[in-house]
Amino acid sequence: MPRKIDVPALVDGVLAADRASMARAITLVESKAPAHRPMARQLLTQLMPHTGNSIRLGLSGVPGAGKSTFTNAMGCRLIERGHRVAVLAVDPSSTVTGGSVLGDRTRMAELTALEESFVRPSPSGNHLGGVARATREAMLVVEAAGYDVVIVETVGVGQSEVAVSGMVDTFLLLMLARSGDQLQGIKKGILELADVIAVNKADGDNAGEARVAARELAIAMKLVSKSTTEEGGRIPPVMTCSSVTGDGLDDVWQAVLNHRQWLDEHVGLARHRADQQLGWMWAQAEAALMDSLKRDPQMRTLSRELSAQIEDGRTSALEASEQLLHQFAQLVPSFDWSTN
């Protein structure tokens, strides 16, 4: 028999920083079961007054840049300074099986062994943007538990791997030297979103090439950020670091703190987070709407029929989408399905 969820007890456990309660709370907010959503909302509503006091750091980077190793080294360093660090590591889900390895904890062995840390790997599922659908809610859970640094480690850089910037205070882009042309394949969009850039693995024989890569990226950021700086913005700093030796990690963290101070002075941290909440509202509404449509028996039947028609060339995607909207209009009469 499934264990009954006691939301008030779960809230008390989270506020007491009980790890088991935190894990169950995050599992609840990650659940796609319709019966769990009211309980998840109740949980978050009661935790909300205890949130918002952390430094929210998003971490993304090219494949092989050492994101998990960097997180492990930085997290341990911050704990030595008296911080409590929570890591929400999003693991990519297979597009074939839907499963995830969730192996980030194995690359953060030192960090996970510390009492002041909490590491939670979660599957990205089919959610674009490199973050799990409930990563935002999980962030609130760990904040309510008293973790004052929250690191969201995303699955990597791609056209859709930018949603993390919409939920954190500072977006840190981790780069790697000796990966061919440093700017080849890097989307301008991801550079525009970066608040701080660090070239990792700047140690040993690779230290010189890392410095060269950092100089190239610094020049690129001046070009990318030209219009922004003309409007009173800032150019994201580019630096080198090593997760192995620890060199440069203090500089990276200071750059994060400097950006947070700049954000508070020029935008307003409260205003910044309020804007993020508005974006979150629409994202949640859209996700809930899509889930409802996919669960509706009539919509599911029609979608199967239209899929078959598209596959054999009897209809186009545009025509099929309009038929789906027509069907939705029958469910919600006041809905304007027109795409014009």
Rosetta silent file (secondary structure, phi, psi, omega in degrees, C-alpha in Angstrom):
SEQUENCE: MPRKIDVPALVDGVLAADRASMARAITLVESKAPAHRPMARQLLTQLMPHTGNSIRLGLSGVPGAGKSTFTNAMGCRLIERGHRVAVLAVDPSSTVTGGSVLGDRTRMAELTALEESFVRPSPSGNHLGGVARATREAMLVVEAAGYDVVIVETVGVGQSEVAVSGMVDTFLLLMLARSGDQLQGIKKGILELADVIAVNKADGDNAGEARVAARELAIAMKLVSKSTTEEGGRIPPVMTCSSVTGDGLDDVWQAVLNHRQWLDEHVGLARHRADQQLGWMWAQAEAALMDSLKRDPQMRTLSRELSAQIEDGRTSALEASEQLLHQFAQLVPSFDWSTN
SCORE:     score description
SCORE:     0.000 S_00000001
   1 L     0.000  132.072  179.671    0.000    0.000    0.000 S_00000001
   2 L   -60.566  143.940 -179.524    1.397    3.432   -0.922 S_00000001
   3 L   -71.280  130.356 -179.771    2.556    5.508    2.018 S_00000001
   4 L   -69.096  137.988 -178.303    0.076    8.254    2.893 S_00000001
   5 L   -91.404  117.287  177.661    1.508   11.735    2.434 S_00000001
   6 L  -100.229   96.142 -174.457    1.237   13.882    5.562 S_00000001
   7 H   -61.388  -47.865  178.868    1.870   17.394    4.236 S_00000001
   8 H   -57.754  -41.063  178.166    2.065   19.207    7.618 S_00000001
   9 H   -65.985  -35.627  179.274    4.575   16.644    8.891 S_00000001
  10 H   -66.247  -40.295  177.565    6.509   17.004    5.654 S_00000001
  11 H   -62.008  -46.375  179.404    6.634   20.782    6.108 S_00000001
  12 H   -60.640  -40.374 -179.863    7.917   20.409    9.664 S_00000001
  13 H   -65.372  -41.634  179.108   10.560   17.957    8.479 S_00000001
  14 H   -64.555  -45.297 -179.316   11.780   20.269    5.711 S_00000001
  15 H   -64.045  -25.320  176.759   11.990   23.256    8.058 S_00000001
  16 L   -88.521    4.483  179.863   14.032   21.078   10.417 S_00000001
  17 L    60.428   33.084  174.871   16.359   20.225    7.499 S_00000001
  18 L   -75.240  120.451 -173.612   15.556   16.524    7.817 S_00000001
  19 H   -60.613  -42.091 -179.467   17.073   14.925    4.739 S_00000001
  20 H   -62.540  -41.066  178.290   14.435   12.210    4.413 S_00000001
  21 H   -66.207  -40.010  178.408   11.659   14.801    4.563 S_00000001
  22 H   -62.595  -43.562 -179.894   13.425   16.965    1.995 S_00000001
  23 H   -62.897  -42.576  179.704   13.795   14.014   -0.361 S_00000001
  24 H   -67.820  -36.314  179.564   10.113   13.098   -0.003 S_00000001
  25 H   -65.351  -42.615  178.944    9.065   16.730   -0.484 S_00000001
  26 H   -67.093  -38.306  176.156   11.048   17.022   -3.718 S_00000001
  27 H   -60.755  -38.494  179.333    9.642   13.701   -4.915 S_00000001
  28 H   -65.021  -46.571 -177.506    6.162   15.083   -4.255 S_00000001
  29 H   -72.924  -20.244  177.384    6.700   18.294   -6.225 S_00000001
  30 H   -83.509  -17.329 -174.764    8.304   16.309   -9.063 S_00000001
  31 L   -63.295  139.489  177.011    5.358   13.913   -9.275 S_00000001
  32 L   -95.626   -2.174 -178.992    3.195   14.089  -12.396 S_00000001
  33 L   -66.826  126.939 -179.297    0.298   12.303  -10.688 S_00000001
  34 H   -56.123  -33.960 -178.457   -2.786   14.588  -10.682 S_00000001
  35 H   -67.875  -21.465 -177.975   -3.631   13.503   -7.125 S_00000001
  36 H   -86.914  -19.935 -174.618   -0.272   14.810   -5.901 S_00000001
  37 H   -62.679  -43.411  177.731   -0.527   18.318   -7.333 S_00000001
  38 H   -60.919  -38.587  179.481   -2.899   19.727   -4.648 S_00000001
  39 H   -68.133  -37.928  178.215   -0.622   18.354   -1.934 S_00000001
  40 H   -64.198  -41.290  178.481    2.436   19.784   -3.675 S_00000001
  41 H   -64.493  -41.265  178.120    0.760   23.202   -3.846 S_00000001
  42 H   -62.139  -43.337  179.249   -0.153   22.997   -0.157 S_00000001
  43 H   -60.127  -49.504 -176.851    3.419   22.068    0.691 S_00000001
  44 H   -67.026  -35.851  178.534    4.933   24.929   -1.309 S_00000001
  45 H   -61.455  -40.679 -179.177    2.440   27.455    0.042 S_00000001
  46 H   -76.163  -26.227  179.515    3.474   26.641    3.613 S_00000001
  47 H   -84.948  -23.121 -172.577    7.176   26.656    2.751 S_00000001
  48 H   -51.775  -42.070 -179.288    7.089   29.889    0.726 S_00000001
  49 H   -63.055  -15.950 -177.253    7.548   32.289    3.692 S_00000001
  50 H  -101.783   10.807 -176.357   10.830   30.521    4.488 S_00000001
  51 L  -108.450  174.768  173.391   12.306   30.799    0.979 S_00000001
  52 L    91.736    4.559 -175.950   14.206   33.398   -1.024 S_00000001
  53 L  -102.943   13.739 -177.509   17.238   33.766    1.245 S_00000001
  54 L  -106.145  165.391  168.710   19.763   31.844   -0.820 S_00000001
  55 E   -89.477  117.462 -176.402   22.252   32.682   -3.532 S_00000001
  56 E   -98.381  114.375 -176.260   20.826   30.986   -6.622 S_00000001
  57 E  -119.054  123.726  174.730   23.527   29.909   -9.051 S_00000001
  58 E   -97.395  139.684 -177.689   22.878   28.231  -12.389 S_00000001
  59 E  -129.676  122.679  175.410   25.678   26.198  -13.947 S_00000001
  60 E  -137.355  173.337 -179.840   25.860   25.069  -17.543 S_00000001
  61 E   171.742  170.948 -179.177   28.653   24.338  -19.954 S_00000001
  62 L   -67.139  154.152  177.057   29.996   22.439  -22.905 S_00000001
  63 L   -57.601  134.501  179.102   30.127   18.621  -22.657 S_00000001
  64 L    84.549    4.322 -178.508   33.222   17.495  -20.797 S_00000001
  65 L   -73.523  -10.695  178.886   33.793   20.873  -19.141 S_00000001
  66 L    85.425   40.958 -176.689   33.738   19.216  -15.729 S_00000001
  67 H   -62.249  -46.580 -178.034   30.491   20.667  -14.372 S_00000001
  68 H   -68.989  -39.173  177.572   30.005   18.055  -11.651 S_00000001
  69 H   -64.768  -40.496  177.051   33.674   18.103  -10.630 S_00000001
  70 H   -62.507  -45.349 -179.668   33.537   21.906  -10.480 S_00000001
  71 H   -61.127  -40.905  178.622   30.364   21.766   -8.376 S_00000001
  72 H   -61.421  -48.746 -178.015   31.998   19.296   -6.007 S_00000001
  73 H   -66.086  -45.313 -179.110   35.100   21.485   -5.568 S_00000001
  74 H   -66.851  -41.743  179.939   33.183   24.754   -5.276 S_00000001
  75 H   -60.790  -44.973  178.113   30.596   23.268   -2.906 S_00000001
  76 H   -62.254  -39.316 -179.327   33.272   21.937   -0.548 S_00000001
  77 H   -65.163  -41.796 -178.886   35.033   25.293   -0.631 S_00000001
  78 H   -68.683  -37.051  178.087   31.852   27.185    0.237 S_00000001
  79 H   -65.003  -37.030  175.328   31.031   24.827    3.095 S_00000001
  80 H   -59.553  -27.428 -179.040   34.501   25.479    4.533 S_00000001
  81 L   -89.188    2.690  176.996   33.491   29.149    4.588 S_00000001
  82 L   101.460    3.150  178.455   30.370   28.408    6.599 S_00000001
  83 L   -82.313  160.704  168.916   27.765   28.063    3.842 S_00000001
  84 L  -112.923  125.694 -168.777   25.206   25.294    3.481 S_00000001
  85 E  -116.349  127.864  173.800   25.103   24.118   -0.123 S_00000001
  86 E  -114.285  135.539  179.840   22.305   22.387   -2.009 S_00000001
  87 E  -119.986  123.614  174.561   22.875   21.033   -5.508 S_00000001
  88 E  -107.504   98.940 -174.817   20.016   20.257   -7.882 S_00000001
  89 E   -98.875  116.926 -177.877   21.713   18.267  -10.621 S_00000001
  90 E   -92.531  120.548 -177.703   19.564   17.647  -13.687 S_00000001
  91 E   -99.901  135.735 -179.133   20.446   14.450  -15.515 S_00000001
  92 L   -65.359  137.921  177.075   19.466   14.043  -19.195 S_00000001
  93 L   -92.903  144.432  178.202   16.681   11.576  -19.881 S_00000001
  94 L   -67.509  134.068  177.073   16.922    9.138  -22.757 S_00000001
  95 L   -75.346  -12.637 -179.657   14.721   10.070  -25.688 S_00000001
  96 L   -94.021  -53.696 -176.109   14.318    6.332  -26.355 S_00000001
  97 L   -98.276  -21.730 -176.696   13.671    4.782  -22.934 S_00000001
  98 L    84.738   -3.620 -177.272   12.913    7.888  -20.893 S_00000001
  99 L   -86.895  166.021  178.735   15.364    6.730  -18.222 S_00000001
 100 L  -135.085  150.440  179.500   18.268    8.591  -16.632 S_00000001
 101 L   -77.247  -36.594 -178.472   21.552    7.451  -15.143 S_00000001
 102 L    53.191   49.191 -175.312   21.428   10.007  -12.294 S_00000001
 103 L   -99.570   11.519 -176.175   25.130    9.518  -11.706 S_00000001
 104 H   -61.635  -33.475 -178.408   26.056   13.034  -10.605 S_00000001
 105 H   -61.265  -30.490 -179.309   26.446   11.966   -6.967 S_00000001
 106 H   -68.629  -23.852  178.706   29.298    9.659   -7.969 S_00000001
 107 H   -96.231    4.658  177.675   31.238   12.691   -9.237 S_00000001
 108 L  -127.764   41.370 -174.037   30.491   14.660   -6.053 S_00000001
 109 H   -59.304  -43.902 -178.753   31.643   12.107   -3.499 S_00000001
 110 H   -65.754  -42.058 -177.467   33.406   14.626   -1.256 S_00000001
 111 H   -67.934  -44.742 -177.523   30.506   17.069   -1.291 S_00000001
 112 H   -66.125  -20.493 -179.545   27.791   14.491   -0.632 S_00000001
 113 L   -79.081  -12.455 -177.089   29.737   13.217    2.400 S_00000001
 114 L   -87.434  137.815 -177.972   29.457   16.596    4.132 S_00000001
 115 L   -63.922  -29.296 -176.154   26.607   17.211    6.553 S_00000001
 116 L   -84.675    7.735 -179.847   26.150   20.781    5.292 S_00000001
 117 E  -115.472  158.649  173.718   25.402   19.648    1.741 S_00000001
 118 E  -145.536  116.698 -177.659   22.368   18.230   -0.016 S_00000001
 119 E  -115.434  124.655 -178.282   22.689   16.824   -3.525 S_00000001
 120 E  -127.557  105.461  173.230   19.595   15.852   -5.459 S_00000001
 121 E   -82.137  139.382  179.853   19.896   14.426   -8.988 S_00000001
 122 E  -137.939  144.938  177.660   16.687   14.603  -11.008 S_00000001
 123 E   -74.770  142.670  179.356   15.786   13.463  -14.541 S_00000001
 124 L   -73.550  -20.273 -177.769   15.139   16.197  -17.075 S_00000001
 125 L    62.381 -143.087  179.243   12.295   14.184  -18.577 S_00000001
 126 L  -102.409   22.311 -176.399   10.948   15.687  -21.783 S_00000001
 127 L   -87.462  123.596  177.832   11.237   19.250  -20.496 S_00000001
 128 L   -71.673  158.685  176.550   13.213   21.594  -22.712 S_00000001
 129 L   103.818    0.408  174.294   15.639   24.018  -21.217 S_00000001
 130 L    76.913    4.278 -179.986   18.006   21.595  -19.550 S_00000001
 131 L  -127.437  147.922  176.755   16.183   21.626  -16.230 S_00000001
 132 L   -63.989  151.333 -175.787   13.692   19.265  -14.687 S_00000001
 133 L   -58.991  -32.978 -176.198   10.132   20.542  -14.730 S_00000001
 134 L  -102.708   17.652 -179.395   10.011   20.796  -10.941 S_00000001
 135 H   -59.686  -37.809  179.546   13.517   22.213  -10.419 S_00000001
 136 H   -61.532  -44.693 -179.773   12.049   25.547   -9.364 S_00000001
 137 H   -66.406  -38.472  178.292    9.899   23.904   -6.703 S_00000001
 138 H   -62.186  -35.382  177.849   12.832   21.798   -5.518 S_00000001
 139 H   -61.286  -41.073  179.144   14.790   25.025   -5.122 S_00000001
 140 H   -65.702  -36.739  179.564   12.123   26.357   -2.761 S_00000001
 141 H   -62.092  -48.602 -177.038   12.260   23.159   -0.697 S_00000001
 142 H   -70.971  -31.261  175.772   16.017   23.370   -0.101 S_00000001
 143 H   -65.065  -42.759  179.387   15.820   27.100    0.609 S_00000001
 144 H   -63.622  -27.355  178.727   13.151   26.479    3.240 S_00000001
 145 L   -79.997   -2.483  174.189   15.471   23.897    4.778 S_00000001
 146 L    98.212   12.889  177.794   18.072   26.619    5.321 S_00000001
 147 L   -82.164  122.026 -172.525   20.526   26.071    2.480 S_00000001
 148 L   -95.688   -3.073  170.941   21.935   29.495    1.616 S_00000001
 149 E  -130.817  122.225  179.108   23.631   28.488   -1.656 S_00000001
 150 E  -119.435  119.279  179.703   21.621   26.623   -4.281 S_00000001
 151 E  -108.309  122.189  175.862   23.444   25.393   -7.383 S_00000001
 152 E  -102.916  109.126 -179.735   21.369   24.197  -10.328 S_00000001
 153 E   -97.042  117.781 -176.227   23.580   22.114  -12.592 S_00000001
 154 L   -91.288  172.794 -172.851   22.025   21.659  -16.026 S_00000001
 155 L   -74.551  -16.173  179.779   22.539   18.907  -18.580 S_00000001
 156 L   140.361  178.807 -174.735   24.696   21.023  -20.901 S_00000001
 157 L   -88.958  136.063  176.483   24.681   23.635  -23.622 S_00000001
 158 L  -169.179 -178.549 -177.309   22.275   23.464  -26.534 S_00000001
 159 L   -63.081  -28.262 -177.038   19.615   25.512  -28.256 S_00000001
 160 L  -106.529   -0.894 -173.138   17.133   24.781  -25.475 S_00000001
 161 L   -85.950   51.552 -177.006   19.533   24.575  -22.524 S_00000001
 162 L  -127.996    0.646 -176.202   18.884   28.102  -21.292 S_00000001
 163 H   -64.277  -23.383 -178.781   15.828   27.801  -19.036 S_00000001
 164 H   -60.445  -30.382 -178.768   18.055   27.795  -15.966 S_00000001
 165 H   -64.689  -19.464 -179.748   18.706   31.512  -16.462 S_00000001
 166 H   -87.265    6.719 -179.099   15.036   32.105  -15.729 S_00000001
 167 L  -135.589   -0.373 -177.532   15.245   30.732  -12.202 S_00000001
 168 L  -121.515  168.702  177.581   18.614   31.787  -10.799 S_00000001
 169 L   -83.543  -39.470 -177.235   20.338   35.019   -9.804 S_00000001
 170 E  -132.755  134.373 -179.617   23.579   34.302  -11.649 S_00000001
 171 E  -108.056  113.669 -177.753   24.185   32.098  -14.670 S_00000001
 172 E  -102.812  123.369  179.435   27.702   30.636  -14.776 S_00000001
 173 E  -103.210  121.712 -178.450   28.924   29.209  -18.070 S_00000001
 174 E   -99.787  124.806 -178.062   31.744   26.688  -17.790 S_00000001
 175 E  -114.185  175.007 -175.417   34.010   26.370  -20.815 S_00000001
 176 E  -141.778  132.977  175.192   36.896   24.119  -21.782 S_00000001
 177 L   -80.097  168.665  179.596   40.165   24.774  -23.608 S_00000001
 178 L    57.984   39.799  176.645   41.513   22.432  -26.281 S_00000001
 179 L  -118.066   34.575 -177.493   38.038   21.807  -27.702 S_00000001
 180 L    80.934 -152.326  177.301   38.845   23.058  -31.206 S_00000001
 181 L   -59.631  119.603 -173.883   37.675   26.514  -32.173 S_00000001
 182 L   -59.641  -29.208 -176.569   36.603   27.997  -28.841 S_00000001
 183 L  -101.904   -5.655 -178.545   33.630   29.778  -30.375 S_00000001
 184 L   -68.383  127.780  176.478   32.605   27.131  -32.886 S_00000001
 185 L    82.687   -4.289  178.194   29.196   25.724  -32.081 S_00000001
 186 L   -87.499  119.546 -178.023   28.585   28.103  -29.183 S_00000001
 187 L   -71.423  139.864  178.324   25.227   29.779  -29.699 S_00000001
 188 H   -57.641  -35.515 -178.607   25.150   33.529  -29.344 S_00000001
 189 H   -58.289  -41.672 -178.284   22.082   33.112  -27.158 S_00000001
 190 H   -69.658  -33.678  176.761   23.943   31.158  -24.494 S_00000001
 191 H   -68.489  -36.687  179.834   26.706   33.783  -24.418 S_00000001
 192 H   -68.101  -26.940 -179.229   24.131   36.539  -24.020 S_00000001
 193 H   -83.712  -22.613 -175.384   22.637   34.723  -21.045 S_00000001
 194 L   -66.856  133.351  175.137   25.958   34.139  -19.268 S_00000001
 195 L   -98.458  -30.928  177.257   26.673   36.384  -16.278 S_00000001
 196 E  -142.033  139.280  178.393   30.067   34.839  -15.504 S_00000001
 197 E  -123.370  132.885  178.552   32.259   32.632  -17.712 S_00000001
 198 E  -130.108  130.065  173.769   34.998   30.330  -16.423 S_00000001
 199 E   -90.526  111.515 -174.160   37.395   28.218  -18.485 S_00000001
 200 E   -85.438  171.933  178.761   37.838   25.091  -16.375 S_00000001
 201 L    62.277   35.252  178.684   40.714   22.576  -16.207 S_00000001
 202 L   -86.921   69.515 -179.451   43.300   25.365  -16.241 S_00000001
 203 L  -144.412  160.927  178.444   46.041   23.234  -14.716 S_00000001
 204 H    59.108 -139.921 -178.907   49.211   21.449  -15.800 S_00000001
 205 H   -67.365  -15.910 -176.597   50.002   21.583  -19.508 S_00000001
 206 H   -88.264   -7.190 -174.970   46.525   22.900  -20.169 S_00000001
 207 H   -61.295  -43.431 -179.640   46.942   26.107  -18.151 S_00000001
 208 H   -63.504  -45.193 -179.707   48.382   28.114  -21.041 S_00000001
 209 H   -66.300  -31.527  177.617   45.687   27.065  -23.500 S_00000001
 210 H   -65.915  -39.535  178.048   43.036   27.851  -20.921 S_00000001
 211 H   -65.374  -38.362  177.400   44.342   31.409  -20.644 S_00000001
 212 H   -63.911  -44.203  179.204   44.283   31.740  -24.436 S_00000001
 213 H   -61.586  -39.100  179.838   40.710   30.453  -24.516 S_00000001
 214 H   -64.915  -39.820  178.504   39.738   32.922  -21.808 S_00000001
 215 H   -64.203  -42.861  179.407   41.192   35.832  -23.801 S_00000001
 216 H   -62.227  -42.430 -179.564   39.296   34.737  -26.924 S_00000001
 217 H   -69.188  -34.760  178.217   36.060   34.468  -24.990 S_00000001
 218 H   -63.084  -40.669  177.083   36.624   37.846  -23.347 S_00000001
 219 H   -64.466  -42.503  179.371   36.909   39.433  -26.805 S_00000001
 220 H   -62.440  -39.700 -179.208   33.782   37.600  -27.923 S_00000001
 221 H   -66.793  -31.941  176.822   31.853   38.804  -24.872 S_00000001
 222 H   -65.056  -37.636  178.308   32.750   42.407  -25.657 S_00000001
 223 H   -71.339  -44.522 -178.567   31.226   41.963  -29.107 S_00000001
 224 H   -65.517  -36.718 -173.422   28.158   40.111  -27.848 S_00000001
 225 L   -93.674    6.782 -174.328   27.573   42.576  -25.029 S_00000001
 226 H   -56.305  -50.016 -178.056   28.191   45.779  -27.017 S_00000001
 227 H   -65.951  -33.061 -179.506   24.551   46.829  -27.261 S_00000001
 228 H   -68.188  -43.865 -178.548   23.977   45.936  -23.630 S_00000001
 229 H   -68.029  -30.267  177.855   26.878   48.007  -22.338 S_00000001
 230 H   -65.780  -22.605  178.995   25.745   50.962  -24.422 S_00000001
 231 L   -98.359   15.160  178.061   22.524   50.827  -22.400 S_00000001
 232 L    90.714   16.885 -179.477   24.366   50.791  -19.086 S_00000001
 233 L   -84.845 -156.498 -176.775   24.775   47.032  -18.807 S_00000001
 234 L  -136.899  156.728  174.097   27.849   44.985  -17.982 S_00000001
 235 L   -99.213  121.900 -179.440   30.292   42.688  -19.762 S_00000001
 236 L   -59.809  132.378  179.720   30.425   39.254  -18.111 S_00000001
 237 L   -71.963  148.607  177.153   33.902   38.549  -16.763 S_00000001
 238 E  -120.476  129.196 -177.752   35.894   35.627  -18.171 S_00000001
 239 E  -143.153  172.227  178.144   38.408   33.809  -15.987 S_00000001
 240 E  -111.993  155.714  178.259   40.210   30.510  -15.649 S_00000001
 241 L  -157.322  165.891  176.116   39.956   27.948  -12.868 S_00000001
 242 L  -135.618  121.414  178.058   40.873   24.407  -11.919 S_00000001
 243 L   -73.674  -17.610 -178.595   38.557   22.108  -10.019 S_00000001
 244 L   -84.017  -50.894 -178.342   41.561   19.860   -9.284 S_00000001
 245 L   -88.575  -20.269 -177.296   44.028   22.364   -7.821 S_00000001
 246 L    88.033   -5.368  179.700   41.437   24.896   -6.646 S_00000001
 247 L   -62.619  132.521  176.160   43.172   27.727   -8.478 S_00000001
 248 L    84.792  -10.904 -177.938   40.749   30.438   -9.562 S_00000001
 249 H   -65.395  -38.829  177.839   37.740   29.076   -7.663 S_00000001
 250 H   -63.856  -37.500  178.596   37.776   31.985   -5.222 S_00000001
 251 H   -65.516  -39.978  179.141   37.868   34.414   -8.165 S_00000001
 252 H   -63.451  -45.329 -179.135   34.880   32.678   -9.777 S_00000001
 253 H   -65.196  -38.572  177.422   32.875   32.867   -6.560 S_00000001
 254 H   -63.871  -35.647  177.457   33.761   36.533   -6.082 S_00000001
 255 H   -65.815  -36.035  176.442   32.552   37.174   -9.635 S_00000001
 256 H   -63.998  -45.840  179.346   29.259   35.512   -8.713 S_00000001
 257 H   -65.346  -38.529  178.406   28.926   37.739   -5.653 S_00000001
 258 H   -63.439  -40.095  179.148   29.863   40.818   -7.682 S_00000001
 259 H   -66.484  -41.085  178.978   27.163   40.036  -10.232 S_00000001
 260 H   -61.363  -40.544  177.763   24.573   39.553   -7.516 S_00000001
 261 H   -64.960  -43.093  178.065   25.519   42.960   -6.052 S_00000001
 262 H   -61.236  -42.045  179.728   25.318   44.560   -9.512 S_00000001
 263 H   -61.370  -43.337 -178.547   21.927   42.940  -10.052 S_00000001
 264 H   -66.388  -36.372 -176.555   20.627   44.257   -6.751 S_00000001
 265 H   -79.621  -35.475 -172.712   21.895   47.790   -7.439 S_00000001
 266 H  -102.388  -25.548 -179.811   20.876   48.143  -11.091 S_00000001
 267 L  -116.379  -42.004 -173.866   17.816   45.899  -11.442 S_00000001
 268 L    99.904  115.126 -177.620   16.753   44.994   -7.927 S_00000001
 269 H   -60.076  -39.869  179.425   16.971   41.396   -6.778 S_00000001
 270 H   -63.907  -42.455  178.690   13.320   41.417   -5.726 S_00000001
 271 H   -64.759  -41.832  179.001   12.261   42.808   -9.129 S_00000001
 272 H   -60.018  -47.103 -178.983   14.429   40.259  -10.928 S_00000001
 273 H   -70.655  -32.221  176.742   12.905   37.354   -9.029 S_00000001
 274 H   -64.845  -41.401  176.810    9.378   38.747   -9.463 S_00000001
 275 H   -62.175  -38.638  177.229    9.893   38.808  -13.237 S_00000001
 276 H   -64.652  -38.612  179.031   11.079   35.210  -13.039 S_00000001
 277 H   -62.536  -38.211  178.396    7.951   34.296  -11.088 S_00000001
 278 H   -63.914  -43.248  176.569    5.781   35.757  -13.856 S_00000001
 279 H   -63.169  -37.887  178.599    7.582   33.646  -16.430 S_00000001
 280 H   -63.587  -40.655  179.941    7.204   30.637  -14.172 S_00000001
 281 H   -56.157  -48.735 -178.961    3.463   31.255  -13.888 S_00000001
 282 H   -68.626  -36.939  178.324    2.978   31.030  -17.651 S_00000001
 283 H   -63.184  -41.575  179.284    5.302   28.048  -17.959 S_00000001
 284 H   -67.288  -40.393  179.253    3.341   26.180  -15.290 S_00000001
 285 H   -63.960  -42.535  179.159    0.020   27.089  -16.890 S_00000001
 286 H   -64.861  -41.427  179.972    1.204   25.908  -20.297 S_00000001
 287 H   -65.404  -42.636  179.125    2.571   22.663  -18.858 S_00000001
 288 H   -65.073  -38.597  179.225   -0.654   21.972  -16.951 S_00000001
 289 H   -63.716  -45.497  179.481   -2.706   22.718  -20.051 S_00000001
 290 H   -62.971  -40.558  178.359   -0.652   20.316  -22.173 S_00000001
 291 H   -62.661  -42.477  179.607   -0.939   17.590  -19.539 S_00000001
 292 H   -63.278  -42.716  179.891   -4.704   18.040  -19.384 S_00000001
 293 H   -62.883  -41.912 -177.953   -5.020   17.868  -23.158 S_00000001
 294 H   -70.084  -25.481  179.799   -2.943   14.696  -23.347 S_00000001
 295 H   -84.603  -22.801 -176.751   -5.020   13.037  -20.614 S_00000001
 296 L   -66.166  127.301 -176.793   -8.407   13.869  -22.163 S_00000001
 297 H   -57.329  -41.978 -179.019   -9.822   10.717  -23.879 S_00000001
 298 H   -66.597  -42.077  179.336  -11.230   12.628  -26.866 S_00000001
 299 H   -66.251  -37.865  179.616   -8.015   14.523  -27.437 S_00000001
 300 H   -65.926  -41.601  178.720   -5.963   11.334  -27.186 S_00000001
 301 H   -63.876  -46.285 -179.252   -8.160    9.566  -29.718 S_00000001
 302 H   -64.961  -39.797 -178.894   -8.044   12.485  -32.121 S_00000001
 303 H   -64.418  -36.795  176.819   -4.284   12.884  -31.752 S_00000001
 304 H   -65.416  -41.855  179.511   -3.742    9.219  -32.638 S_00000001
 305 H   -64.351  -44.543 -179.034   -5.929    9.587  -35.721 S_00000001
 306 H   -67.703  -35.071  177.500   -4.172   12.764  -36.821 S_00000001
 307 H   -61.154  -42.356  179.036   -0.751   11.213  -36.222 S_00000001
 308 H   -65.159  -39.385  179.476   -1.658    8.383  -38.575 S_00000001
 309 H   -66.575  -37.114  177.533   -2.903   10.865  -41.189 S_00000001
 310 H   -67.059  -41.883 -177.797    0.322   12.873  -40.991 S_00000001
 311 H   -62.886  -37.333 -179.220    2.456    9.750  -41.312 S_00000001
 312 L   -98.065   10.366  172.519    0.737    8.606  -44.511 S_00000001
 313 L    80.858   13.382 -179.204    0.513   12.093  -45.983 S_00000001
 314 L   -80.428  -16.982  178.446   -3.245   12.591  -45.775 S_00000001
 315 L  -150.687  164.607  179.063   -2.941   15.820  -43.803 S_00000001
 316 L  -100.653  165.598  178.647   -0.365   18.413  -42.824 S_00000001
 317 H   -62.643  -37.101  179.658    0.861   19.342  -39.365 S_00000001
 318 H   -63.842  -46.550  179.230   -0.848   22.747  -39.696 S_00000001
 319 H   -64.078  -39.579 -179.092   -4.211   21.212  -40.555 S_00000001
 320 H   -65.622  -40.651 -179.724   -3.850   18.645  -37.780 S_00000001
 321 H   -64.597  -36.670  178.871   -3.034   21.309  -35.189 S_00000001
 322 H   -67.790  -35.389  176.244   -6.137   23.279  -36.155 S_00000001
 323 H   -66.002  -38.098  176.697   -8.269   20.158  -35.728 S_00000001
 324 H   -63.194  -40.821  179.322   -6.778   19.651  -32.265 S_00000001
 325 H   -67.648  -36.782  174.789   -7.628   23.255  -31.407 S_00000001
 326 H   -59.307  -45.008 -179.587  -11.165   22.774  -32.729 S_00000001
 327 H   -64.238  -40.103  178.264  -11.542   19.771  -30.447 S_00000001
 328 H   -63.894  -36.081  179.151  -10.176   21.736  -27.513 S_00000001
 329 H   -63.241  -27.823  176.335  -12.702   24.486  -28.258 S_00000001
 330 H   -70.455  -31.162  178.848  -15.449   21.909  -27.752 S_00000001
 331 H   -77.976  -36.586  179.081  -14.062   21.214  -24.286 S_00000001
 332 L  -125.144   90.781 -172.583  -13.657   24.919  -23.468 S_00000001
 333 L   -54.428  -32.403 -175.842  -16.326   26.810  -25.474 S_00000001
 334 L   -82.495   -1.566 -177.942  -14.889   30.272  -24.811 S_00000001
 335 L   -72.907  130.706  176.977  -11.455   29.287  -26.195 S_00000001
 336 L   -92.346  105.568 -174.374  -10.433   31.187  -29.345 S_00000001
 337 L   -84.725   -9.209 -173.744   -8.688   28.525  -31.459 S_00000001
 338 L   -58.610  134.265  177.649   -7.922   30.850  -34.378 S_00000001
 339 L   -96.809    3.128  179.879   -4.227   30.932  -35.289 S_00000001
 340 L   -80.306    0.000    0.000   -4.623   34.106  -37.351 S_00000001
